[in-house]
Each structure stands twice: as C-alpha cells, then as structure tokens.
Amino acid sequence: MAQQDDNLLKNVVSHAKEYGFIFPSSEIYDGLGAVYDYGQNGVELKNNLKEYWWRFMTQLHDNIVGIDSAIFMHPTIWKASGHVDAFNDPMVDNKDSKKRYRADVLIEDAVEKMKDKIEKEAEKAAKRFGESFNREMFLSTNPRVMEYAKKIDETNERLKNAMANSDMVAMKQLMTDLEVADPISGTRNWTDVRQFNLMFSTEMGSVAEDANKIYLRPETAQGIFVNFLNVQKTGRMKIPFGIAQIGKAFRNEIVARQFIFRMREFEQMEMQFFVKPGEEMTWYEFWKEKRMKWHHAMGLGTANYRFHDHVNLAHYANAACDIQFNFPMGFKELEGIHSRTDFDLKSHEKYSGKKLQYFDTESNQSYIPYVVETSIGLDRLFLATLSNSYKEEKLEDGSERVVLNLPPALAPHKVAVLPLVKKDGLPEKAEAILHDLKFEFSSYYEDKDTIGKRYRRMDAIGTPYCVTVDHQTLQDDTVTLRDRDTMKQDRVRIADLRSNLSGKCSLVSLLKKI
C-alpha cells in the first residue's frame, strides 16, 4: 500500500495557487468549504483533460455519441434512481476531536491496515527464506496470516450486510469490534452512526408557497438514461452503443477534504454503454481494459494504477470496480466501472409510464438493455495529473527548480516564445513567431526578467518547450528550442518549429498509444 505524503499534497496545493491553477473559491470572503475555482492555467489543463477523454470516447468509437443534459431535472427522476431513499452515507462524529467521518470509510481503512499486516508478514518471511520462499504457500498456510485473512473476510461481510440493510447499529458495533480510533484524537469516543442524504435541494417556482422541491443532480448518469430513446432513435443507434457526457454534479459531502479530491461541486466524465442482456460481463471486462489503457497512455506511471473490486455493490450493480491512483494520500478511487444491469431504464419506465425498450431487428424482439458505466471524476484526474507531475529537482550547478512534468499534449501552454533581451528588434521577431504558432498551439509570450528566471517560470507551469529568440535569429532565422524535462537546447529553423512541436504536443500522440 502506498504511503501517504502529506508534504507533497501541501506543496501541490501551494503551487497550484501560486501559479494560477486552483484558487479557494470566494477567498476574499474567507472561502467556502470544499469549493474551488480553476485559475488561468488550471482551466487550460482541465479543458485538455476533457478533450482527451471526449475525443477518446466519441471520436475513436463509432458507436458512442455525446450529449449535454440539464442540471435541473424532474424530481421524480431521483425517486426512480433510488437517490431520494438510498443516496445516504453513514455519518459518525468523534466527541473529542469534533471531527466528522464516514463510518464505512473508517472500517475500510481498518481492513487496509490488516492487509498491510499480511504484506509485512510476507516480506519478513521472504527475507528469512530467500529464493526458496513460496509466497502463495506462505499466505495459505501461515496461522497469523490466515487469522488476518479470516478477520478481513468477516469484516467485509458484516460491512456489506450493514450497508445493504442500512443498519447503523451494526455499523457502530463493527467499529467497536475493530477498535477503530479517531486518526486525530486517537480516542474511540464515537457518537452513534446515522444516515445522511447527500443531495442538495432547492425550490423551483416564482412564489414560495407554490414552489416545487427539486435537486441539484448528484451524478450526470440519469440525464443519459432519460434521454436513452431520444438519442437511440434520432441517431439510429444499434446496440451495443454508448452515450457520453461531461458535466457538473453536486453532493453535500460529510467529509469534504484533501483539496480537490472530494468536493461539493465537481465535474464528472461519464459514459453509459447499452448492451444486450447477458453480454454485460463481456463488455464490463472490455471497458476495464480500455479505460486502464487510456490512463496508462498519459504516461503517469503504470505502477500508480490498480484495480479494486467493490465488496459492497450499489443497489443497481452486479459487478463494480475502481481504477485507483496513487495520490499523495495513497491509493484512492479515480474512476469507477460498473455493470448497472437494467435497473435504471426499468425504474424510469416504471415511474414515468413510458416504454424505454430497444427493438432488436435481428432477433425481432424488444428488451430493456443492460448498461456498463465508466465514470471518472475530472477534478480527481486533475489532481492525479498535477500531483504526479510535480517535481523538486536539484541541478548539477547546485541550484534547484520546481517543474511540472505534465504530458506535453495536456500542458496549459505548449510553447513559450521568449526574446533574449527586450531590445534590438528581438521582441518584434518573437511576436511574429508567436503569431504564427498560436493558431495551432496554446502559446505564451514573456519578455520580463532574465532568460533563466523565465525558463524557471515556464518549468513551474509545465510548459514543455521554450523558443528563445536571440541576435543570431535575426541573421539566419534559427531559434533555440529548449526541452522542459531535459533542459537540452537545440538550434532549429523557424520554418521547422511547427512540425517539431506537432509531433510532441498533439493529443493525437496520446490517443495513438491507447
């Protein structure tokens, strides 16, 4: 299990604010809990991440189309989806630290600690036995490991039953039996566990007495389900096909912390893939593999990803897993892949009284399709990209630099054009080069401070290439092209700049890796 790196997270938060990536929302009014604004560099990185996902889904797949559904939806939709009755988290407070937690997360953390103990036992045995060590045999025969494994299985089963039955007393008892302590106070002085509905509600109507209660959507998926037939008929879509959407969602989180990892207003990138009943598990495995390849293509390190199967399945699922990423807080959920069965369409058919079925011309029969969902938090993807790219480097000359090794195709600016000095016609030449490049690449111009300081600023915001215009440029139309990661500088012709940058900074280069 990855270790938590609090210093890295603090440094990333500080860097994100200093360099225009993320600001606390409403900061001049002392902020608003778990709500953030994306700055001038942050919004560019965020848009690039969106485009990478959108083009993968809708451009590389002939049978996936996109929509943009409204945030406000008919309130009965949330009754049909189960959110009104079942969208709750088990909440518990520690009386000493006054901190609030999700009880299920505390229990899951206790399970992870038991898994760590098993891993430590295996590591000790491996050192003791050397090359003759048989890990599988050790894990299946060592009494202490078997006891931990048994306790993990029992805990998972009890948690699953407590969640399924909304049994908060059983949840509290499980915390007591596991001797769960507050991470801050270290005490076990807990309140009772109680349910907390996560949806924000508001009113629609001009007069308060006549207003109808509606909800801010807690997910974007339902907008896809209620438009299933509209898209299928107008797009003449044949099963299997998918509908993709990027949009804002809102949850009144019990524990909203760890920067932008868990927020009350966030953005999701979801795709619902409609399949023939009985074929859902084949497509579930297909999308698991496809989505992991998409992540790996970003180049953030394959060891930073892992699958985590759900022990407690949601009420609508028959299979579910997370793609977890190694955040500064350890491995946490980045993307969910779920086999949602026919729950959503069947439920909307029941509550709306409208038929939501697909007529299969090959079998000459109508049926409600099953659904495989991929759902990724855009803000979490942003944090994964930013935190993994943040590096503090000591250079050969003894100096230090902070650099964001962002994938070039995703960087806010692809190239910075910098005149060596602010005279002798160099700024004019640099601006002419910038004007030529900016139609194809997000470009940046700067002529203040020494060239060294400007390089450092570009490193800090993740600009992969710097073009330096000097006196030689005026003589032979060549410039210095500096690489952010290696700091290597090459002399290239201005005429070759576009082709040089295209191969390195295009989203196509990422998409072709998948």
Secondary structure as a PSIPRED ss2 file (coil, helix, strand):
# PSIPRED VFORMAT (PSIPRED V4.0)

   1 M C   1.000  0.000  0.000
   2 A C   1.000  0.000  0.000
   3 Q C   1.000  0.000  0.000
   4 Q C   1.000  0.000  0.000
   5 D C   1.000  0.000  0.000
   6 D H   0.000  1.000  0.000
   7 N H   0.000  1.000  0.000
   8 L H   0.000  1.000  0.000
   9 L H   0.000  1.000  0.000
  10 K H   0.000  1.000  0.000
  11 N H   0.000  1.000  0.000
  12 V H   0.000  1.000  0.000
  13 V H   0.000  1.000  0.000
  14 S H   0.000  1.000  0.000
  15 H H   0.000  1.000  0.000
  16 A H   0.000  1.000  0.000
  17 K H   0.000  1.000  0.000
  18 E H   0.000  1.000  0.000
  19 Y C   1.000  0.000  0.000
  20 G C   1.000  0.000  0.000
  21 F C   1.000  0.000  0.000
  22 I E   0.000  0.000  1.000
  23 F E   0.000  0.000  1.000
  24 P E   0.000  0.000  1.000
  25 S C   1.000  0.000  0.000
  26 S C   1.000  0.000  0.000
  27 E H   0.000  1.000  0.000
  28 I H   0.000  1.000  0.000
  29 Y H   0.000  1.000  0.000
  30 D C   1.000  0.000  0.000
  31 G C   1.000  0.000  0.000
  32 L C   1.000  0.000  0.000
  33 G C   1.000  0.000  0.000
  34 A C   1.000  0.000  0.000
  35 V C   1.000  0.000  0.000
  36 Y E   0.000  0.000  1.000
  37 D E   0.000  0.000  1.000
  38 Y E   0.000  0.000  1.000
  39 G C   1.000  0.000  0.000
  40 Q H   0.000  1.000  0.000
  41 N H   0.000  1.000  0.000
  42 G H   0.000  1.000  0.000
  43 V H   0.000  1.000  0.000
  44 E H   0.000  1.000  0.000
  45 L H   0.000  1.000  0.000
  46 K H   0.000  1.000  0.000
  47 N H   0.000  1.000  0.000
  48 N H   0.000  1.000  0.000
  49 L H   0.000  1.000  0.000
  50 K H   0.000  1.000  0.000
  51 E H   0.000  1.000  0.000
  52 Y H   0.000  1.000  0.000
  53 W H   0.000  1.000  0.000
  54 W H   0.000  1.000  0.000
  55 R H   0.000  1.000  0.000
  56 F H   0.000  1.000  0.000
  57 M H   0.000  1.000  0.000
  58 T H   0.000  1.000  0.000
  59 Q H   0.000  1.000  0.000
  60 L C   1.000  0.000  0.000
  61 H C   1.000  0.000  0.000
  62 D C   1.000  0.000  0.000
  63 N C   1.000  0.000  0.000
  64 I E   0.000  0.000  1.000
  65 V E   0.000  0.000  1.000
  66 G E   0.000  0.000  1.000
  67 I C   1.000  0.000  0.000
  68 D C   1.000  0.000  0.000
  69 S C   1.000  0.000  0.000
  70 A C   1.000  0.000  0.000
  71 I C   1.000  0.000  0.000
  72 F E   0.000  0.000  1.000
  73 M C   1.000  0.000  0.000
  74 H C   1.000  0.000  0.000
  75 P H   0.000  1.000  0.000
  76 T H   0.000  1.000  0.000
  77 I H   0.000  1.000  0.000
  78 W H   0.000  1.000  0.000
  79 K H   0.000  1.000  0.000
  80 A H   0.000  1.000  0.000
  81 S C   1.000  0.000  0.000
  82 G C   1.000  0.000  0.000
  83 H H   0.000  1.000  0.000
  84 V H   0.000  1.000  0.000
  85 D H   0.000  1.000  0.000
  86 A H   0.000  1.000  0.000
  87 F C   1.000  0.000  0.000
  88 N E   0.000  0.000  1.000
  89 D E   0.000  0.000  1.000
  90 P E   0.000  0.000  1.000
  91 M E   0.000  0.000  1.000
  92 V E   0.000  0.000  1.000
  93 D E   0.000  0.000  1.000
  94 N E   0.000  0.000  1.000
  95 K C   1.000  0.000  0.000
  96 D C   1.000  0.000  0.000
  97 S C   1.000  0.000  0.000
  98 K C   1.000  0.000  0.000
  99 K C   1.000  0.000  0.000
 100 R E   0.000  0.000  1.000
 101 Y E   0.000  0.000  1.000
 102 R E   0.000  0.000  1.000
 103 A H   0.000  1.000  0.000
 104 D H   0.000  1.000  0.000
 105 V H   0.000  1.000  0.000
 106 L H   0.000  1.000  0.000
 107 I H   0.000  1.000  0.000
 108 E H   0.000  1.000  0.000
 109 D H   0.000  1.000  0.000
 110 A H   0.000  1.000  0.000
 111 V H   0.000  1.000  0.000
 112 E H   0.000  1.000  0.000
 113 K H   0.000  1.000  0.000
 114 M H   0.000  1.000  0.000
 115 K H   0.000  1.000  0.000
 116 D H   0.000  1.000  0.000
 117 K H   0.000  1.000  0.000
 118 I H   0.000  1.000  0.000
 119 E H   0.000  1.000  0.000
 120 K H   0.000  1.000  0.000
 121 E H   0.000  1.000  0.000
 122 A H   0.000  1.000  0.000
 123 E H   0.000  1.000  0.000
 124 K H   0.000  1.000  0.000
 125 A H   0.000  1.000  0.000
 126 A H   0.000  1.000  0.000
 127 K H   0.000  1.000  0.000
 128 R H   0.000  1.000  0.000
 129 F H   0.000  1.000  0.000
 130 G H   0.000  1.000  0.000
 131 E H   0.000  1.000  0.000
 132 S H   0.000  1.000  0.000
 133 F C   1.000  0.000  0.000
 134 N C   1.000  0.000  0.000
 135 R H   0.000  1.000  0.000
 136 E H   0.000  1.000  0.000
 137 M H   0.000  1.000  0.000
 138 F H   0.000  1.000  0.000
 139 L H   0.000  1.000  0.000
 140 S H   0.000  1.000  0.000
 141 T H   0.000  1.000  0.000
 142 N C   1.000  0.000  0.000
 143 P H   0.000  1.000  0.000
 144 R H   0.000  1.000  0.000
 145 V H   0.000  1.000  0.000
 146 M H   0.000  1.000  0.000
 147 E H   0.000  1.000  0.000
 148 Y H   0.000  1.000  0.000
 149 A H   0.000  1.000  0.000
 150 K H   0.000  1.000  0.000
 151 K H   0.000  1.000  0.000
 152 I H   0.000  1.000  0.000
 153 D H   0.000  1.000  0.000
 154 E H   0.000  1.000  0.000
 155 T H   0.000  1.000  0.000
 156 N H   0.000  1.000  0.000
 157 E H   0.000  1.000  0.000
 158 R H   0.000  1.000  0.000
 159 L H   0.000  1.000  0.000
 160 K H   0.000  1.000  0.000
 161 N H   0.000  1.000  0.000
 162 A H   0.000  1.000  0.000
 163 M H   0.000  1.000  0.000
 164 A H   0.000  1.000  0.000
 165 N C   1.000  0.000  0.000
 166 S C   1.000  0.000  0.000
 167 D C   1.000  0.000  0.000
 168 M H   0.000  1.000  0.000
 169 V H   0.000  1.000  0.000
 170 A H   0.000  1.000  0.000
 171 M H   0.000  1.000  0.000
 172 K H   0.000  1.000  0.000
 173 Q H   0.000  1.000  0.000
 174 L H   0.000  1.000  0.000
 175 M H   0.000  1.000  0.000
 176 T H   0.000  1.000  0.000
 177 D H   0.000  1.000  0.000
 178 L C   1.000  0.000  0.000
 179 E C   1.000  0.000  0.000
 180 V C   1.000  0.000  0.000
 181 A C   1.000  0.000  0.000
 182 D C   1.000  0.000  0.000
 183 P C   1.000  0.000  0.000
 184 I C   1.000  0.000  0.000
 185 S C   1.000  0.000  0.000
 186 G C   1.000  0.000  0.000
 187 T C   1.000  0.000  0.000
 188 R C   1.000  0.000  0.000
 189 N C   1.000  0.000  0.000
 190 W E   0.000  0.000  1.000
 191 T C   1.000  0.000  0.000
 192 D C   1.000  0.000  0.000
 193 V C   1.000  0.000  0.000
 194 R E   0.000  0.000  1.000
 195 Q E   0.000  0.000  1.000
 196 F E   0.000  0.000  1.000
 197 N E   0.000  0.000  1.000
 198 L C   1.000  0.000  0.000
 199 M C   1.000  0.000  0.000
 200 F C   1.000  0.000  0.000
 201 S E   0.000  0.000  1.000
 202 T E   0.000  0.000  1.000
 203 E E   0.000  0.000  1.000
 204 M E   0.000  0.000  1.000
 205 G C   1.000  0.000  0.000
 206 S C   1.000  0.000  0.000
 207 V C   1.000  0.000  0.000
 208 A H   0.000  1.000  0.000
 209 E H   0.000  1.000  0.000
 210 D H   0.000  1.000  0.000
 211 A C   1.000  0.000  0.000
 212 N E   0.000  0.000  1.000
 213 K E   0.000  0.000  1.000
 214 I E   0.000  0.000  1.000
 215 Y E   0.000  0.000  1.000
 216 L E   0.000  0.000  1.000
 217 R C   1.000  0.000  0.000
 218 P C   1.000  0.000  0.000
 219 E C   1.000  0.000  0.000
 220 T C   1.000  0.000  0.000
 221 A H   0.000  1.000  0.000
 222 Q H   0.000  1.000  0.000
 223 G H   0.000  1.000  0.000
 224 I H   0.000  1.000  0.000
 225 F H   0.000  1.000  0.000
 226 V C   1.000  0.000  0.000
 227 N C   1.000  0.000  0.000
 228 F H   0.000  1.000  0.000
 229 L H   0.000  1.000  0.000
 230 N H   0.000  1.000  0.000
 231 V H   0.000  1.000  0.000
 232 Q H   0.000  1.000  0.000
 233 K H   0.000  1.000  0.000
 234 T H   0.000  1.000  0.000
 235 G C   1.000  0.000  0.000
 236 R C   1.000  0.000  0.000
 237 M C   1.000  0.000  0.000
 238 K C   1.000  0.000  0.000
 239 I C   1.000  0.000  0.000
 240 P C   1.000  0.000  0.000
 241 F E   0.000  0.000  1.000
 242 G E   0.000  0.000  1.000
 243 I E   0.000  0.000  1.000
 244 A E   0.000  0.000  1.000
 245 Q E   0.000  0.000  1.000
 246 I E   0.000  0.000  1.000
 247 G E   0.000  0.000  1.000
 248 K E   0.000  0.000  1.000
 249 A E   0.000  0.000  1.000
 250 F E   0.000  0.000  1.000
 251 R C   1.000  0.000  0.000
 252 N C   1.000  0.000  0.000
 253 E C   1.000  0.000  0.000
 254 I C   1.000  0.000  0.000
 255 V C   1.000  0.000  0.000
 256 A C   1.000  0.000  0.000
 257 R C   1.000  0.000  0.000
 258 Q C   1.000  0.000  0.000
 259 F H   0.000  1.000  0.000
 260 I H   0.000  1.000  0.000
 261 F H   0.000  1.000  0.000
 262 R C   1.000  0.000  0.000
 263 M C   1.000  0.000  0.000
 264 R C   1.000  0.000  0.000
 265 E E   0.000  0.000  1.000
 266 F E   0.000  0.000  1.000
 267 E E   0.000  0.000  1.000
 268 Q E   0.000  0.000  1.000
 269 M E   0.000  0.000  1.000
 270 E E   0.000  0.000  1.000
 271 M E   0.000  0.000  1.000
 272 Q E   0.000  0.000  1.000
 273 F E   0.000  0.000  1.000
 274 F E   0.000  0.000  1.000
 275 V E   0.000  0.000  1.000
 276 K C   1.000  0.000  0.000
 277 P C   1.000  0.000  0.000
 278 G C   1.000  0.000  0.000
 279 E C   1.000  0.000  0.000
 280 E H   0.000  1.000  0.000
 281 M H   0.000  1.000  0.000
 282 T H   0.000  1.000  0.000
 283 W H   0.000  1.000  0.000
 284 Y H   0.000  1.000  0.000
 285 E H   0.000  1.000  0.000
 286 F H   0.000  1.000  0.000
 287 W H   0.000  1.000  0.000
 288 K H   0.000  1.000  0.000
 289 E H   0.000  1.000  0.000
 290 K H   0.000  1.000  0.000
 291 R H   0.000  1.000  0.000
 292 M H   0.000  1.000  0.000
 293 K H   0.000  1.000  0.000
 294 W H   0.000  1.000  0.000
 295 H H   0.000  1.000  0.000
 296 H H   0.000  1.000  0.000
 297 A C   1.000  0.000  0.000
 298 M C   1.000  0.000  0.000
 299 G C   1.000  0.000  0.000
 300 L C   1.000  0.000  0.000
 301 G C   1.000  0.000  0.000
 302 T H   0.000  1.000  0.000
 303 A H   0.000  1.000  0.000
 304 N H   0.000  1.000  0.000
 305 Y E   0.000  0.000  1.000
 306 R E   0.000  0.000  1.000
 307 F E   0.000  0.000  1.000
 308 H E   0.000  0.000  1.000
 309 D E   0.000  0.000  1.000
 310 H C   1.000  0.000  0.000
 311 V C   1.000  0.000  0.000
 312 N C   1.000  0.000  0.000
 313 L C   1.000  0.000  0.000
 314 A C   1.000  0.000  0.000
 315 H C   1.000  0.000  0.000
 316 Y C   1.000  0.000  0.000
 317 A C   1.000  0.000  0.000
 318 N C   1.000  0.000  0.000
 319 A E   0.000  0.000  1.000
 320 A E   0.000  0.000  1.000
 321 C E   0.000  0.000  1.000
 322 D E   0.000  0.000  1.000
 323 I E   0.000  0.000  1.000
 324 Q E   0.000  0.000  1.000
 325 F E   0.000  0.000  1.000
 326 N E   0.000  0.000  1.000
 327 F E   0.000  0.000  1.000
 328 P C   1.000  0.000  0.000
 329 M C   1.000  0.000  0.000
 330 G E   0.000  0.000  1.000
 331 F E   0.000  0.000  1.000
 332 K E   0.000  0.000  1.000
 333 E E   0.000  0.000  1.000
 334 L E   0.000  0.000  1.000
 335 E E   0.000  0.000  1.000
 336 G E   0.000  0.000  1.000
 337 I E   0.000  0.000  1.000
 338 H E   0.000  0.000  1.000
 339 S E   0.000  0.000  1.000
 340 R E   0.000  0.000  1.000
 341 T E   0.000  0.000  1.000
 342 D C   1.000  0.000  0.000
 343 F H   0.000  1.000  0.000
 344 D H   0.000  1.000  0.000
 345 L H   0.000  1.000  0.000
 346 K H   0.000  1.000  0.000
 347 S H   0.000  1.000  0.000
 348 H H   0.000  1.000  0.000
 349 E H   0.000  1.000  0.000
 350 K H   0.000  1.000  0.000
 351 Y H   0.000  1.000  0.000
 352 S H   0.000  1.000  0.000
 353 G C   1.000  0.000  0.000
 354 K C   1.000  0.000  0.000
 355 K C   1.000  0.000  0.000
 356 L C   1.000  0.000  0.000
 357 Q C   1.000  0.000  0.000
 358 Y E   0.000  0.000  1.000
 359 F E   0.000  0.000  1.000
 360 D E   0.000  0.000  1.000
 361 T C   1.000  0.000  0.000
 362 E C   1.000  0.000  0.000
 363 S C   1.000  0.000  0.000
 364 N C   1.000  0.000  0.000
 365 Q E   0.000  0.000  1.000
 366 S E   0.000  0.000  1.000
 367 Y E   0.000  0.000  1.000
 368 I C   1.000  0.000  0.000
 369 P C   1.000  0.000  0.000
 370 Y E   0.000  0.000  1.000
 371 V E   0.000  0.000  1.000
 372 V E   0.000  0.000  1.000
 373 E E   0.000  0.000  1.000
 374 T E   0.000  0.000  1.000
 375 S E   0.000  0.000  1.000
 376 I E   0.000  0.000  1.000
 377 G E   0.000  0.000  1.000
 378 L H   0.000  1.000  0.000
 379 D H   0.000  1.000  0.000
 380 R H   0.000  1.000  0.000
 381 L H   0.000  1.000  0.000
 382 F H   0.000  1.000  0.000
 383 L H   0.000  1.000  0.000
 384 A H   0.000  1.000  0.000
 385 T H   0.000  1.000  0.000
 386 L H   0.000  1.000  0.000
 387 S H   0.000  1.000  0.000
 388 N H   0.000  1.000  0.000
 389 S H   0.000  1.000  0.000
 390 Y E   0.000  0.000  1.000
 391 K E   0.000  0.000  1.000
 392 E E   0.000  0.000  1.000
 393 E E   0.000  0.000  1.000
 394 K E   0.000  0.000  1.000
 395 L C   1.000  0.000  0.000
 396 E C   1.000  0.000  0.000
 397 D C   1.000  0.000  0.000
 398 G C   1.000  0.000  0.000
 399 S C   1.000  0.000  0.000
 400 E E   0.000  0.000  1.000
 401 R E   0.000  0.000  1.000
 402 V E   0.000  0.000  1.000
 403 V E   0.000  0.000  1.000
 404 L E   0.000  0.000  1.000
 405 N C   1.000  0.000  0.000
 406 L C   1.000  0.000  0.000
 407 P C   1.000  0.000  0.000
 408 P H   0.000  1.000  0.000
 409 A H   0.000  1.000  0.000
 410 L H   0.000  1.000  0.000
 411 A C   1.000  0.000  0.000
 412 P C   1.000  0.000  0.000
 413 H C   1.000  0.000  0.000
 414 K C   1.000  0.000  0.000
 415 V E   0.000  0.000  1.000
 416 A E   0.000  0.000  1.000
 417 V E   0.000  0.000  1.000
 418 L E   0.000  0.000  1.000
 419 P E   0.000  0.000  1.000
 420 L C   1.000  0.000  0.000
 421 V C   1.000  0.000  0.000
 422 K C   1.000  0.000  0.000
 423 K C   1.000  0.000  0.000
 424 D C   1.000  0.000  0.000
 425 G C   1.000  0.000  0.000
 426 L H   0.000  1.000  0.000
 427 P H   0.000  1.000  0.000
 428 E H   0.000  1.000  0.000
 429 K H   0.000  1.000  0.000
 430 A H   0.000  1.000  0.000
 431 E H   0.000  1.000  0.000
 432 A H   0.000  1.000  0.000
 433 I H   0.000  1.000  0.000
 434 L H   0.000  1.000  0.000
 435 H H   0.000  1.000  0.000
 436 D H   0.000  1.000  0.000
 437 L H   0.000  1.000  0.000
 438 K C   1.000  0.000  0.000
 439 F C   1.000  0.000  0.000
 440 E C   1.000  0.000  0.000
 441 F C   1.000  0.000  0.000
 442 S C   1.000  0.000  0.000
 443 S E   0.000  0.000  1.000
 444 Y E   0.000  0.000  1.000
 445 Y E   0.000  0.000  1.000
 446 E C   1.000  0.000  0.000
 447 D C   1.000  0.000  0.000
 448 K C   1.000  0.000  0.000
 449 D C   1.000  0.000  0.000
 450 T C   1.000  0.000  0.000
 451 I H   0.000  1.000  0.000
 452 G H   0.000  1.000  0.000
 453 K H   0.000  1.000  0.000
 454 R H   0.000  1.000  0.000
 455 Y H   0.000  1.000  0.000
 456 R H   0.000  1.000  0.000
 457 R H   0.000  1.000  0.000
 458 M H   0.000  1.000  0.000
 459 D H   0.000  1.000  0.000
 460 A H   0.000  1.000  0.000
 461 I H   0.000  1.000  0.000
 462 G C   1.000  0.000  0.000
 463 T C   1.000  0.000  0.000
 464 P C   1.000  0.000  0.000
 465 Y E   0.000  0.000  1.000
 466 C E   0.000  0.000  1.000
 467 V E   0.000  0.000  1.000
 468 T E   0.000  0.000  1.000
 469 V E   0.000  0.000  1.000
 470 D C   1.000  0.000  0.000
 471 H H   0.000  1.000  0.000
 472 Q H   0.000  1.000  0.000
 473 T H   0.000  1.000  0.000
 474 L H   0.000  1.000  0.000
 475 Q H   0.000  1.000  0.000
 476 D H   0.000  1.000  0.000
 477 D C   1.000  0.000  0.000
 478 T E   0.000  0.000  1.000
 479 V E   0.000  0.000  1.000
 480 T E   0.000  0.000  1.000
 481 L E   0.000  0.000  1.000
 482 R E   0.000  0.000  1.000
 483 D E   0.000  0.000  1.000
 484 R C   1.000  0.000  0.000
 485 D C   1.000  0.000  0.000
 486 T C   1.000  0.000  0.000
 487 M C   1.000  0.000  0.000
 488 K C   1.000  0.000  0.000
 489 Q E   0.000  0.000  1.000
 490 D E   0.000  0.000  1.000
 491 R E   0.000  0.000  1.000
 492 V E   0.000  0.000  1.000
 493 R E   0.000  0.000  1.000
 494 I H   0.000  1.000  0.000
 495 A H   0.000  1.000  0.000
 496 D H   0.000  1.000  0.000
 497 L H   0.000  1.000  0.000
 498 R H   0.000  1.000  0.000
 499 S H   0.000  1.000  0.000
 500 N H   0.000  1.000  0.000
 501 L H   0.000  1.000  0.000
 502 S H   0.000  1.000  0.000
 503 G H   0.000  1.000  0.000
 504 K H   0.000  1.000  0.000
 505 C H   0.000  1.000  0.000
 506 S C   1.000  0.000  0.000
 507 L H   0.000  1.000  0.000
 508 V H   0.000  1.000  0.000
 509 S H   0.000  1.000  0.000
 510 L H   0.000  1.000  0.000
 511 L H   0.000  1.000  0.000
 512 K C   1.000  0.000  0.000
 513 K C   1.000  0.000  0.000
 514 I C   1.000  0.000  0.000
